[in-house]
């Protein structure tokens, strides 16, 4: 019984030592950021910002085109209901 308890204690101690060693290695890897990593992250951020701005412009342009199209259709429909007069074009 004592042998089993000591064996369990020994296994737990070796597992703790292995975890401690892995934690130290992980800490070294996490702190290994370099200027290249920051540069890549910055470039990705800038590209994302430019893509978002472009997308907003395109959506706004599409909405304006749709609004103008609806206004023109309404104007044409109004002209047709008034007797078919064509608008004068200068």
N, C-alpha and C positions, 0 to 999 in steps of 0.2 A: 504494500500500500504506500509506504514511504517512497519506494522506488518510482511508482506511478506519479506521485505528486511532484517529485524532483524532475522527472522526465517532462511533465507538463510545464513546469516552471522554466525548464531549459528551452523548450520549444517556444514559449511565449517570449523569453528574453531574446532569442535569436530572431524571431519575427519582428520584435521592436527594433532591434539593431538594423535589420534590413530596411525597415520603413524609414528610420532616421537617415540612413545613407541615401535612400531614394529622395527624401525631402531635401537633403543638401544638394544633390545633383539637380533637382528641379529648381531650386533657388538660383543656382548658377546659370541655368538655361534661361530662366525668366529675366534675369538681369543682363542678358547678353544682347540687348537691343543696340543697334548701331545707327550711324548716320544714314546708311542705306535704307534701313527699315523705316526711319522717319521720313525720308525722301519719298519712298514708295507710298506710304500712307498719305502723305500730303498730296501727291499726284492723283491718287485715287479720289481724295476729297475734292480736289479742284475739278477733275473730270466729271464727278457726280454733280457738282454745283452747275457747271456749264450745261450738262445734259438736262437738268431740271429747268434751268432758265429757258433753254431752247424748247422744251416740251410745253412750258407755259405760253410762250409766244405762239406756237403752232395752234394750241387749243384756243387761245384768244382770237387768232386770225380766222379760224374755222367758225367760231361763234359769230364774229362780225359778218362774215360772208353769208351765213345762214340768215342773219337778221336783215341784211340788205336784200337777199333773195325774197324773203317773205314780204318785205315792204314793196318790192317791185311787183310781185304777184298780186298784192292787195290793190296797188295802183292800177294795174292792168284790169283787174276784175271790176274796179270802180268805173273805169273808162268804158268797159263793155256794157255795164248796166246803165250808163248815162246815154247810150245811143251809138256807141262805137266810134266816137271821135278819137282820132289819133293825136297824141301829144305832139306839139311842134318841137322840132329839133333845130337848134340854132347852129 
